[in-house]
Structure formats: structure tokens, C-alpha cells
Amino acid sequence: MAKTTFERSDLTDLIDYPRETLDIELKDWIDLGDKVAQAKLARHIAALANHGGGYLVFGFRDDESVAPNRPTDLSGYSRDTFGRIVTRYLAPAFQCDVRLVQSSAGLIYPVVRVPSHGSTPIGSKADGPHDQKGQPQGIRAGTYYVRKPGPKSEAAIGIEDWQSLIRRCVLSDRDNLLADIARAVQPISEPPPPAIADRLKNWHDESDARWRTTLEKAAALRWLVDIGANHCQLSYLILSDTGIAIPANELQPVLEQVNRDVRKTVWTGWSMFYPFTRPEIAAALHPEFDDGSGVDVLESNLVGDGDFDTSLPDYWRYAVDGRATIIRPYREDRQRTFEAKGRPAGTWLSPETVIRETAELVTHARIVAERYGGSRVVFRCTWRGLAGREIDDFGDTYWSAGRHARADQRTTIGTWDVPVLAANWHEVVAQLSCPVLSLFGFSECGAGLVARLAPRFIKL
């Protein structure tokens, strides 16, 4: 029997440090064949969907301790199982993703990702099994469930329960409308004023310098190529007439919420700007500059983690005034990738990954801008270590061989109104990422290719 390999991801953080929040519901080991248990799960799934999405994490008690009596067979925790529960009890129907995730201690836990509702909230269409008094157990037909402090999954009652749900429905409907008219929108990037362009460039360059200082201290770092010469750096700056001001104490929870929304468009298991909670890699507030001056910046440094067989040594910074940057070595250069593909590190580049990661950046910027009243977003993206690499890709994606880059790096910039980022993000992503691939003689890149690849950007 082939050995199953479990990829470390954002989900690993959920089981290494289990916690119950409005986004996360911990569940003990349960009999998935029990009808009452299915009805209760349906209630939690509906509430999480109406909250904007979240997770069911199995194998933990309410006090966040590991549940005893672990089943020997976890095959019942499958997409089909939860699909049947959703179909039986909820409308409109939708699909949950299910993953078996390995903790740092080596134990496997099922994690169910519940997506957000769309322009219509999720309601219950059937009662759970009735008790001896004729009362439904677990879920009641014709009810809309939401997450409430506790956390609990309960019926929506007052305006405070409905307000955020209605707002998300309206935003979803707006996004659908924008998508319908996107063909009429020509998202031509306009150069920002020199002072704005310089502000983002300074942030981009200063973060790069800070990261290189971190690299020098990373004695445990193990990577197959020189990270300093082989990586991408993706940055943005949100503009607003009144300025962006995110309270420092809200920055981490805001990024957690934004991360959840980004995953509707891009989610491959290792998200950008994800604030891990494991103490040695947890994001922490820093002053912008080493002398203690500047604005507050949330910084995450995974470079010192050392073991990157199944992870990435990301480094990112997020400032309270809407500046963001992430520096990430190429997945193509991991030891795990070399073992799986047989291509030496530093010899190839994935077009799909370049496009997907640019899409994730654009989506992230747009969601934060919408949340804080941003009007425009300025982007600056740099790819280094391209010379000598050849176009290739992961999995079953194939591009014609023999296309190599002679130039070693490429920087792209652009500025777009926030509505354009929502309405025609395929074109925005193409304008930022295609110039990189053109160095390889890759002529197929454009908004059409981004749109065709987009369904692959969610791989969980």
C-alpha cells in the first residue's frame, strides 16, 4: 500500500492549537451514522456558512483537550458524508471540503471547511429526527442559523443577528453584478503619483533589507538554493481620501477574517498573510523601523522554522496604514518538490503558481480595501532568480518545453480602483504576472488564461 503524505498547511495550526471561535467549532468523535448527530452537524454547518465560512474540527472536546476513543477508521469523514448531510437538511445546497490533517505530534484529525453563503443565506429545509414528544432534534425546518458568542450555533432572531448576514448577501450580489459587466470594464492601470510610488517602493525595499537581516541569523535554514537570490516579493498599498487606519489590536483578527474571505478565490493550503498561532512562528507587532519609530507593523517570520519539507519559509509584514508585503521562496525549489518531480531546484518555474499567487495578493488587497474604505490599490511585485529557469509546472499541467529565461528578475507595478479589482480581477492579475512569464517566451498569458486557471486556485 502506498504511503499517504500529509501536507502541513494553515489547517495544521487549527489542530496543533485547537480553539473554539465564531469561525471554528470543535467536535468530539461522533457516530456519523447517527441521525441526530447528522442533524446537529447540519445546524453547525448552516451557522458557519451564514457567518461567512469556517471550520468543523473533529477529535477535540469543548475544553479544547484531545478527545479520547479515537476511531481506528476515519474514512467516514469524507466529502460524500457531509455532502449528504447538507443535501438532506440545507438549502441552497453547497459543498464542504474535508481534509485529514496531521498534527505536529503525528495524529490525524478530520477538518471540514464550510464555505460562505452567497447572495442567499443558508436555511434549513427539514427537521431533525423527532423525539418522543414530537420535537425535532438538532435542527428545525425553516430556520436560519448563525454563530453567536459562546460560541454557539443558534437561530437568527434580532437585527443584530441578521445585520452582518444581510450585508454579506448584498456584497455577494454586488460582486456577481460586477462580474456580469466586467467585459465592459477596461482595467487599464494608471501610474500613481511619484510620492505614492516612492512610498510603496521604500516599503518594498526596506522590508527586503529587514528580511535579508533575518536570513543571516537563520542558522537552521535548510533550502536547496540561495533564497536571497531566488524568491518573489509581492507588495501593495491601499489608498483612501481619509487614509487607512487599522487599530493595532485589531490587525491580527482582521487578517484572520480576510484570510477566510480570500479562500473563496484562492486556497491551496499555505495562505498569504496567515497569522499562525504556534508561539515560535506566531505573528507579532513591531515598530516599522529598528530605531522604534514608524507605525505599528504585524510581522511573521517563518524563516527560522528550519524544516521546510512540507511548508514554506515565508516572511511578511502588514502595517496598520494598509501597506503589505510578503517574501516567499519558490515552491519549485523545495526538497519535497525535487523528490516528487525529479527536477533540480532552481531549474524551473510554474506559470500557474506565478498567476495564482498574484491572484491571491490582488484578492487580499481588494478585501481589506473594501473593509476600510480604500479607493485604489497600488501594487509592486518582484520575482528574482529567473535566469536559466525553464517553464514547467506541477501535477497534470503541461506547457511546451524549452522556454528559458535569460533575464534574472522582473518587477511589475500597477494601480487600480477597488471596484475594478472586484469586477475584472482576471485582467488585473494578468497585467501584473504576465510580464514575468514573457521573459520565458510564454505568449499564452492573458486574462483568458487567468480565467481558465481560476477554478484550480482552490485545491483543498
Secondary structure as UniProt FT lines:
FT   HELIX           10..16
FT   STRAND          24..27
FT   TURN            32..33
FT   HELIX           35..50
FT   TURN            51..52
FT   STRAND          54..58
FT   TURN            62..63
FT   TURN            75..76
FT   HELIX           79..89
FT   STRAND          90..91
FT   STRAND          97..102
FT   TURN            104..105
FT   STRAND          108..114
FT   STRAND          123..124
FT   TURN            132..133
FT   TURN            141..142
FT   STRAND          145..148
FT   TURN            149..151
FT   STRAND          152..155
FT   HELIX           159..180
FT   HELIX           182..184
FT   HELIX           194..217
FT   TURN            219..220
FT   HELIX           227..229
FT   STRAND          231..239
FT   HELIX           248..250
FT   HELIX           251..262
FT   TURN            263..265
FT   TURN            272..273
FT   HELIX           279..281
FT   STRAND          284..287
FT   TURN            290..291
FT   STRAND          296..301
FT   HELIX           303..305
FT   STRAND          315..319
FT   TURN            320..321
FT   STRAND          323..329
FT   HELIX           331..333
FT   HELIX           335..341
FT   TURN            345..346
FT   STRAND          348..349
FT   HELIX           351..371
FT   TURN            372..373
FT   STRAND          376..384
FT   TURN            387..388
FT   STRAND          390..391
FT   TURN            395..396
FT   STRAND          409..417
FT   HELIX           418..423
FT   HELIX           425..438
FT   TURN            439..441
FT   TURN            443..444
FT   HELIX           447..453
FT   HELIX           454..457
//
